[in-house]
Amino acid sequence: MIQSSNIERTVAHMDLDCFFVSVSRLINSKLIGMPVIVGGGERGVVAACSYETRKFGVHSAMPIKTAKRLCPEAIIIRGDYDAYSKKSDEVTQIIEEDVPLFERSSIDEFYIDLTGMDKFFGCFKHATELREKIIKETGLPISLGMSANKTVSKIATDEAKPNNYKNVNHGDEKKFLAPLRVNKIPMVGEKTYHLLRSMGVEWVRTVQEMPMELMQNVLGENGISIWKKANGIDNNPVEAYSEQKSMSQEETFEQDTIDVQKLKNILVVMTEKLCFRLRSDKKVTACVSVKIRYSNFDTHTMQCRIPYTSCDHTIIRVIKELFDKLYNRRLLIRLIGVKFTHLVGGTHQINMFEDSTEMINLYQAMDKMRFRFGEDKIHRAAGMNFSLRGFNPFNGLSSSPTAKPVWE
């Protein structure tokens, strides 16, 4: 949707409150009102937690051991990946039927462009009625924020929680933001917050009063973005939602091979690259497939459902197991491929139920290096002697005639 700069924009933001916990409570009503933590084992991290635990200082991405120490009475449960995906899809369908343009930014978060609808319904009235419809039909609590742009609406949603709504009238953006702490601004993480605090900057109003150039000198380009957000300026459009069903990579060999170790190493490289793309796109997968085409052009595939993840080490293990089951004819191979399906939005904290904080930190460090120096600069030893030339993890396209990004 192309909007004129003269049109006064109206953007709603909706966020399903404590989504994993809320879905778990629908499944097991005994959890209602109880302190609940969704996460993995002893060395895992908190994927989600109820408001009853947050008053003890528990938060997402915290080590399970720390959370148990802070809140000993907490009930720790493992995630139900299929249930989360199903409920998210239910909410998506309700929104899709009711609004002209929306963006699903994650498994539990939505932006809705209501620009121009005030001529017919009244934007805030329409948004609140949609929220009530979601609550009634899904049984899930959801908070709503509305303003002239995505940033202010998201912050308004956070201020409205739990399970409430807040409208920021056009022209009141700076007034609304001024009394809030600077870490309420998206992009202001823990390190940036401590840096700003060391400068004597604790409230958004202080950033509003600062010259933009000063923020740029301290934080570079991020400083400009933070200054604009603090002043209620955000021209980013709501991106029309379209579900990406799958991503894949395959390799056709110039010479057919029966070298099993080489084939497995290639599968490792493919999986690493696709997992990096998943994390870059803030997605996770719940189904992986391996494809083999023999020299006589017989083609076979095998797939496996897995818990939602974007972790190389988890998926590589499954890919190798699928290859061992699939490759049983001992014929020359001309093509192999890897495919991920059942994709949904998700982050490190959402999908790493089984992993330690050390593993999460390792993935974040490796991805940071890939973004900075190139995605081929760090990989497993198995990929030392092989690379998929031309493969771009951000668009799935390849300039190499032997490396194709989709199933044939």
Beta strands, then each sheet from edge to edge (+ up, - down):
strand 1: 11-16
strand 2: 36-39
strand 3: 46-49
strand 4: 75-77
strand 5: 102-106
strand 6: 109-113
strand 7: 142-147
strand 8: 165-167
strand 9: 246-257
strand 10: 283-294
strand 11: 299-309
strand 12: 333-341
strand 13: 344-345
strand 14: 403-404
sheet 1: 5+ 6- 1+ 7- 8-
sheet 2: 3+ 2- 4-
sheet 3: 11+ 10- 12+ 9- 14+
sheet 4: 11+ 10- 13+
end
